[in-house]
Amino acid sequence: MADKKTTEFETKIQALEASLEAEKQAKLRIFADLENFRRRETENKKNWVSFGIAEFVKQILPQIQTLRLAAEHTQDEDVKKSLQQFLEKLTTQGLSLINPKAGEVLDPEKHEVMMVAEGAAGTIVQTLEPGWQFGEIIIAPAKVSAAASS
């Protein structure tokens, strides 16, 4: 009889230990799910901020291009310096100029071919207008002339 009671208690203890382990695993899964949710939400917020900034830059890009042209064609050093400082601020926020050099391989993601010219197939011959990107987001591709691929 004592052995029967001991066996019953051992069986109950094993069942309770198994139940406790299952509850512990469920709790760990919940914490992991919560941590994954937090990580995804943080990433989503960063993406939304990036897209918002990219949209803003897209809207002011024509003015930036006009200022760049004005700075290239003026003797006024204050205008050139102001534009340079403005572009440096945008650069610190993740904006970068796409200004390919002649001979670079054409990248359809970053370069828009406006004219076909003589040169090595699939390469850029001349940059007609630089493009812009914010982080990994291409805001405006560089306008280029490129050599036709064979």
C-alpha positions, 0 to 999 in steps of 0.5 A: 500500500505504501508503495502504491501511494509512493507511486501515485505521488511520484506520478503526480509529481512527474505530471506537475513537473511536466505541467510546470515545464510546459507553462515555463516554455509557454511563458518563454514563447510569450516573452520571445514573441513580445521581444520580436514584436517590439523589434518589428515595431522599432524597424517599422517606425524607422522605415516610416520615418525614412519614407517620410523624409524621402517623400519630403526630399522628393518634394524639395528636389526641384528647388535643390536642383535649381540651387545647385545650378545657380551655385554652379553659374554664380561668382557669389561665394556666399550662395555657393557656401550656403548651398554646400552647408545645406547639402551637408546637413541633408547628407548627415541625415542620409541624403546622398548624391548619385553622380556616376563617372564616365565608364561606370557600369550602368545600374538601372536602379540608380541611372536613367538613360536619357541618350545613347552614345558611343562607348563601351557597351553598358557603361555611362558615357556622361552624367547629364544630371545627378540623382539623389538617394536617401539611405537605400531609397532612390529618390531620383535616378541620375540622368545619364547618356550611356553606351548601348548594350550589344 
